[in-house]
Amino acid sequence: MSREMHLGLFLIGTGSHISGWRMPGAVDSFEDLSAMLSIARQAERSLFDLIFVGDNLNADPGAHPSYCSRLEPLTMLSAIAMATSHIGLGATSSTTYGDPWSLARVFSSLDHISNGRAAWNSVTTANPQAAANFGKVHPDHARRYEMAAEFIAVVKKLWDAWQPGAAPKDRSTGLYFDPSKIAAIDHDGDFFKVKGPLNITRSPQGRPVILQAGGSDAGQELAAEHADVVFTVTQDKSEAQAFYRNLKGRLEKFGRRPQDMVILPGVMPVVGRTHDEAHAKLAALQGFVDEKTALGMLSERFNRDMSGYDLDGPVPDLGENQAYHAFASAMLGKARRENMSLRDLYNLVAAARGHWVLCGSAEFVADTLEDWFRSQAADGFNVMPPWFMDGFTDFTELVVPLLQERGLFRTAYPAGTLRNTLGISA
């Protein structure tokens, strides 16, 4: 079978652009379940692999609207599961501010509810503001990844604690459970002590799909051992190719093959029927951005107050970032390559929070995605519409058909679970 492009939808209810909600007719709330169901159905009609819902554990009115006010992701995806049949359902949940037993249970539940479409985005929670909501001190970057490695290992053990056939439900003998196929995990580690097993049978996928987005060396090593899908932050094809080679090259030492992992760079497509139409849409979006809001997002992403710097001066040396490591690296790399000012950089952050903005005609967007895919900079893309619905419809109605005509993207879902859709094994 030839290599197939994969598409995820990064669902941010008010759009990935910080001011997307201000576009005419745009969805203006991430708490509007009817709107989220409409978006999910549209993504499924367009045969996307999965919907991905990020999360955060604090509320900042100066941040992106959908990160201050939103539905809890697992609750929302359980509702979406009832309105869809094929599309995968991925949600973020923290390894720093959570516990393995509860997390393994809720994602196994979602996998049962959706008939095998659940995916867990494992994050270490970059934003230190979250710590105050849990009465904790925010661990440093290295410590968070040590915790994450053990956390994920425990979750996988819990998912495997119920073997296939552990609940025969034999009416003739009265045997409901087979105790020989259900085992405690008796985990006693540096950070977690979990006896197990879960109080739910093995899920349709065996293990729900694991998503991961760490761009640091520690993040890549964690992904190489555990992740099925990796989301990346990139601004440059050559950097994306180097990341792709590096990460896939790490898999062998964990007994894995390159095809066992799907790498999806984030991209915010601004699409028009012509180049000028697309750029007019982007100009309208950027016209809504005010300096205070953009600088607030820049301060959050770099984990420091950026208001004292000269906006029209060069981007300062900001040192190591203990929060959004991948975002900081991608943005600072682009700033150095293109000799950007701080004002240029905050415009980039306001547009897509540090992700790649791809603006142009449908043909140009399709050509660019095809080029990245064929040159092994990506296995597909995590699509981040600037606003809903029209910003997403532009992509699904203008770009997806071109990808299908070129034989790059599916024309029907395969049978089975999300793992079948992604072409990866358990």
C-alpha positions, 0 to 999 in steps of 0.5 A: 500500500502506498504511503497515505497522508493523515489529517488531524483537526486541532479543535479550538472552538473560537479558532486558532487565531486569537481573534478568529471569533471576531470574523463575521458569523464565526463561532465565539464560544468553546462552550457551545456544544452544538457548534462543536458537534457541527465541526466534528461532523464536518471533519468526519465528512471530510474523512479526517483521521482524528479530532484533537482537543488541547487543554490547560489547567488555569484560566487567564483572561489575557490569553487565547479565549478558548484557553480561558473558557472551554468545556472539559475535553473528555466530557465534550468528546464523549458527547461527540462520540455519540454524534460520529462513527469513524473519526478519532477523538483525542484529548490532552491530559496532564502527567504532572497534575493527574494520576495514572489510574484515573487517566487510564480509566477515563480514556479506556471508557472513551474508547469503549463509548466510541468503539475504539476511537480514543486517543490520549495526548500526554503532556507535562503541562508547561504553564507554571500557573497551573501549579497553584490550582493543585497546591503544588510547586511546578516541577522543572522541565527535566523533572516533569519528563521523568514523571511523565515517563513513569506515568505513561508506563503505568497507564500502559500497564493498567490498559494491559492488565485485562487480557482479551477474554477476561470477561467470558460471561458464560451463562452455562457455567456462571463464569462472568470473569476469568480471574487468570486473565485479570492481574494487578500491576503492583507498580511501586516507582519513584513518583507513583504507587499503583496496585491496579487493575482498572475496573473496566475491561480491555478497550476495543483498541487494547491501548488507546492511541498515545499522542505527544508533542514534546519538541525537546530532547527529553520530549523526543525520547519519550515520544520515541518510546511511547507515542503513536502520533507526534504533533510538532511545531515548525516554521521551516521545511528543512527543520521539519525534515531534520526533526522527522529523521531524528525522531524516526531514527530513535525508534529502533532502540525501543524495538519500533519501526518508522511506520509505527509513528505518525508525525503531524506538524501543526499548520494554520491554513488560510485558504482562498480561491485565489492568492489575493483572496486568501491574503485578504482573509489573513489581513482581516484576522490580523487587523483585529489583533491589538498590541496588549493581547499579542504581547500577553500571548508572547509573554505566556509562550516565553514564560516572561514579561515581554512588555518592557522590550522595544517592539521594533527592535530585534528579538532579545536573547531569552535564554532557555525556556522551561515552559513551551520549549518547542514553541520557543525554539521554533519561533526563535529559530524563525526570528533569527533566520528572517531577522525579525523584530519583536513586533513581527514575532508577536504578530506570528504568535497572535496568528497561530500561537507559534505554529506555521501559517500557510496562506494562499490559494487552494492549489498553493496550499495543496502543493505545499502540503504535498511537497512536505509530505513527499519530502518526508517533512511530515506524515500529514498535518494537524490542521488548525483552522483560524476560525469556524466554520468558514475558515475550516470549510475553506480547507475541507471544500477547497483543499481536501478534494485536491489532495484526494484527486492526487491520490494523497488522501483517503476517499473512505474510512477503513474498517476498524478502530482509530489505529486502523485509520492511522495505520499503526499497530497496538 
